[in-house]
Amino acid sequence: MGGGTCHDSDPYTESSLHSNRGGSTSEDDGLKARPRVWEAAHGISQLGSHLARVNDWADDTLGHGYAPQVRFGAIAAGEVVQNSKISAEARWIRQHYNDALAIEMEAAGVAQAGHLNGAPVAIIRGISDRADGTKSSTKDRNWQPRAAANAAAFATRLAVELVGEQEQIAMSQADRAHTADRLNKHVSNTAHNSTVGIMAGSVKESGVYLNADPKVTSPVDLVAELDGFREHLKRHHVEGVLDDDTHREALAELGFARRAAKEKTPESSKRATMALKRLRGLIAEFPELVARLAPLVVAAGDLS
């Protein structure tokens, strides 16, 4: 069971990403249980939300002329094909899973397998009927191909974006061994609006890093500055200052901000600013990185 859905403007076609809820809600007609379910990885769900906002992932080979929508919520999975609003099973679902956006039969097994093996899982479903007694073979022949095409298009685009992010991380890790050999002979000095003096008998391949406010006047400039900031993250990671987990999460937030900045809209400016603020929280223990990021957060807000 779990969270995000894609559908055409007609409510019959939807698909979903996995999410996690728990607890219950007390209403006038009794207690509605919401059992805990398998949770999607944060990075996958955030990337799915980004793709939903971009809304350029749909495959219109069927010629409908409009883009499917994306929704996020819970999926109920079981061994029953549900096609009634008044059956005992329908009442049971309303009682225990009343926030579910979809009902299907396979996702729970897939999610459990991923959970047991430590693999992140995202469930994307294409919904072809309302599960309300109106399902029929004739309608299935029309709606099931459309639902499947929507789900496949979103899943494919999500996979491509995930692979791209993983490749960036892998490239950073591959450079680590090559750069590490140079660090023993490398002297790095960082100045924050101050004077740096180096006193040594012999210094080879040294570098002085000066922190200056970036010149950002457009989304293109901001994207370039964010690319430059990635190199500073990489250097801290290679030097062992930034641990693997923090580096990975920082790259993810930086990627969200970069994609939002490229969209060049007031709303994307807000998303870029929020991503950079989350990034600032991740690197709060590293003054040099915080100082370099601060003007980029301001610049992202100024582009709105």
C-alpha positions in Angstrom: 0.0 0.0 0.0 1.3 3.4 -0.6 1.4 6.6 -2.3 1.3 8.7 -5.7 -1.0 8.4 -8.6 -1.1 9.5 -12.3 -4.3 9.8 -14.3 -5.9 11.2 -17.4 -8.5 14.0 -17.0 -11.0 11.2 -17.0 -10.9 9.6 -13.5 -10.4 6.1 -14.8 -6.6 6.2 -15.4 -4.3 6.7 -12.4 -1.0 5.4 -11.1 0.9 5.6 -7.8 4.1 5.8 -5.9 4.6 4.1 -2.6 4.3 6.0 0.7 3.9 5.4 4.4 1.2 6.2 7.0 0.2 4.9 10.3 -2.2 5.4 13.2 -6.0 6.1 12.9 -8.6 8.8 12.7 -11.7 9.1 14.9 -14.8 10.2 13.0 -18.5 10.4 13.7 -19.2 6.9 12.4 -16.3 5.3 14.3 -12.5 4.8 14.3 -10.8 4.6 10.9 -7.6 2.6 11.0 -4.6 3.6 8.9 -2.1 0.8 9.4 1.6 1.5 8.9 2.8 0.5 5.4 6.0 0.3 3.4 7.7 3.6 2.8 9.2 5.0 -0.4 12.7 6.3 -0.3 12.7 10.1 0.3 14.8 10.7 -2.9 12.4 8.7 -5.1 9.3 10.4 -3.8 10.9 13.9 -4.1 11.9 13.2 -7.7 8.5 11.8 -8.4 7.0 15.1 -7.2 9.3 17.1 -9.4 8.3 15.1 -12.5 4.7 15.7 -11.6 5.2 19.4 -11.5 7.2 19.4 -14.8 4.4 17.4 -16.4 6.4 16.5 -19.6 6.7 12.8 -19.0 3.5 11.6 -20.7 3.6 9.4 -23.9 0.8 10.6 -26.2 1.2 7.9 -28.7 -2.5 7.1 -28.2 -3.4 10.6 -29.4 -5.5 11.8 -26.5 -4.1 15.3 -26.8 -3.9 16.1 -23.1 -1.4 15.2 -20.4 -2.3 12.8 -17.6 -2.3 14.2 -14.0 -0.2 12.9 -11.1 -1.6 12.3 -7.6 0.1 11.0 -4.4 -1.7 8.9 -1.8 -2.1 5.4 -0.5 -2.6 2.1 -2.4 -4.5 -0.8 -0.8 -3.3 -4.2 -2.1 -5.0 -7.6 -1.6 -6.1 -10.8 -3.3 -9.6 -9.6 -4.4 -10.7 -7.8 -7.6 -12.9 -5.1 -6.1 -15.9 -3.9 -8.2 -18.5 -2.8 -5.7 -19.3 0.2 -3.4 -21.6 -1.8 -1.1 -19.9 -5.2 -0.6 -18.5 -6.3 2.7 -15.0 -5.9 1.3 -15.8 -2.3 0.2 -17.1 -1.5 3.7 -13.9 -3.1 5.2 -11.7 -1.0 3.0 -13.5 2.2 4.0 -13.2 1.2 7.6 -9.4 0.3 7.6 -8.0 2.1 4.5 -10.3 5.0 4.0 -7.5 7.2 2.7 -6.5 4.8 -0.1 -6.6 6.3 -3.6 -6.3 3.0 -5.4 -6.9 -0.7 -5.0 -4.7 -3.4 -6.6 -3.3 -6.9 -6.2 0.5 -7.0 -6.6 2.2 -4.0 -5.0 2.3 -5.3 -1.4 4.4 -8.3 -2.4 6.8 -6.2 -4.4 7.2 -3.6 -1.6 7.7 -6.4 1.0 10.4 -8.0 -1.2 12.2 -4.7 -1.5 11.9 -4.1 2.2 13.3 -7.5 3.1 16.3 -7.0 0.7 17.0 -3.4 1.6 16.1 -2.1 -1.9 14.1 1.2 -2.4 10.7 0.6 -4.0 8.3 2.9 -5.9 4.9 1.6 -6.9 3.4 3.3 -10.0 -0.1 2.1 -10.9 -2.4 2.9 -13.8 -6.0 2.8 -12.7 -8.5 1.5 -15.3 -11.9 1.5 -13.4 -13.6 3.0 -10.4 -14.0 -0.2 -8.3 -17.7 0.8 -7.9 -19.6 -1.8 -9.9 -19.2 -0.2 -13.3 -16.2 -2.3 -14.4 -16.9 -4.3 -17.6 -14.9 -6.1 -20.3 -15.9 -3.4 -22.8 -14.6 -0.6 -20.7 -11.5 -2.6 -19.8 -10.5 -2.8 -23.5 -10.5 1.0 -23.7 -9.2 2.1 -20.3 -6.6 -0.6 -19.4 -4.3 0.2 -22.3 -4.4 3.9 -21.5 -3.8 3.3 -17.8 -0.9 1.0 -18.6 0.6 3.5 -21.0 0.4 6.3 -18.5 2.0 4.2 -15.7 4.8 2.9 -18.0 5.6 6.5 -19.3 5.9 7.9 -15.7 7.9 4.9 -14.5 10.3 5.1 -17.4 11.0 8.8 -16.9 11.4 8.3 -13.2 14.0 5.5 -13.8 15.9 7.7 -16.3 16.1 10.5 -13.8 17.2 8.2 -11.0 19.9 6.7 -13.1 21.2 10.1 -14.0 21.5 11.1 -10.3 23.2 7.8 -9.5 25.7 8.4 -12.3 26.6 11.7 -10.8 27.3 10.2 -7.5 29.3 7.3 -9.0 31.4 9.8 -10.9 32.1 11.7 -7.7 33.2 8.5 -5.9 35.4 7.4 -8.9 37.3 10.7 -8.7 37.8 10.2 -4.9 40.7 7.7 -5.2 42.5 9.8 -7.9 42.2 13.0 -5.9 43.2 11.4 -2.6 46.8 10.8 -3.7 47.2 14.5 -4.3 45.9 15.5 -0.9 49.1 14.5 0.9 51.0 17.1 -1.1 48.2 19.7 -1.3 47.7 22.7 0.9 44.3 24.3 0.9 43.5 27.6 2.4 40.1 29.2 2.6 39.5 32.9 3.2 36.2 34.5 4.1 36.7 38.3 3.2 40.1 38.2 4.9 43.9 37.9 4.1 45.5 34.5 3.8 49.2 34.0 4.5 51.1 30.8 3.8 54.3 30.1 5.6 56.1 26.9 4.6 59.6 25.7 3.5 58.1 24.1 0.4 54.6 24.1 -0.9 53.5 22.2 -4.0 50.1 22.3 -5.8 48.5 24.5 -3.1 45.2 26.3 -3.5 43.7 29.3 -1.9 39.8 29.4 -1.9 38.3 32.9 -1.8 34.6 33.3 -0.9 32.9 36.1 -2.8 29.3 36.8 -3.5 28.3 35.2 -6.9 27.1 37.4 -9.8 23.6 36.0 -10.3 21.3 37.9 -12.5 19.4 35.1 -14.3 18.4 31.5 -13.8 21.3 30.6 -16.1 23.7 32.3 -13.8 22.2 30.5 -10.8 22.5 27.1 -12.5 26.2 27.8 -13.2 26.8 28.8 -9.5 25.0 25.7 -8.3 27.3 23.6 -10.6 30.2 25.4 -9.0 28.9 24.7 -5.5 28.7 21.0 -6.4 32.5 21.0 -6.8 32.9 22.4 -3.3 30.7 19.6 -2.0 32.9 17.1 -3.9 36.1 18.5 -2.4 34.8 18.3 1.1 33.7 14.8 0.5 37.0 13.7 -1.0 38.9 15.3 1.9 36.8 13.2 4.3 35.1 16.3 5.9 31.7 15.4 4.4 30.5 11.9 5.1 29.0 9.7 2.4 25.3 10.0 3.6 25.4 13.8 4.0 27.2 14.1 0.6 24.6 12.0 -1.1 21.6 13.9 0.4 23.3 17.2 -0.3 23.7 16.3 -4.0 20.1 15.3 -4.2 18.8 18.6 -2.8 21.3 20.5 -5.0 19.9 18.6 -8.0 16.3 19.5 -7.1 17.3 23.2 -6.8 19.2 23.1 -10.1 16.2 21.5 -12.0 13.8 24.1 -10.4 16.1 27.0 -11.4 16.1 25.8 -15.0 12.3 26.0 -15.2 12.5 29.8 -15.0 9.1 30.4 -13.3 8.1 32.2 -10.1 6.9 28.9 -8.6 10.2 27.1 -9.6 12.1 29.9 -7.8 10.3 29.1 -4.6 11.1 25.4 -5.0 14.7 26.1 -5.7 14.9 28.3 -2.6 13.3 25.6 -0.4 15.7 22.9 -1.7 18.7 25.2 -1.0 17.4 25.8 2.5 17.2 22.1 3.1 20.7 21.8 1.7 21.8 24.5 4.2 20.5 22.4 7.0 22.5 19.4 5.9 25.8 21.3 5.8 25.2 23.5 8.8 28.3 22.0 10.5 30.6 23.2 7.7 31.1 27.0 7.9 32.8 27.4 4.5 30.0 25.6 2.6 27.3 27.5 4.5 29.1 30.8 3.6 29.2 29.8 0.0 25.6 28.7 -0.1 24.1 31.7 1.7 24.2 34.1 -1.3 22.8 31.4 -3.6 19.7 31.0 -1.4 19.2 34.8 -1.6 19.8 34.7 -5.4 17.2 31.9 -5.9 14.6 34.0 -4.0 15.4 37.1 -6.0 14.7 35.4 -9.3 11.0 35.0 -8.4 
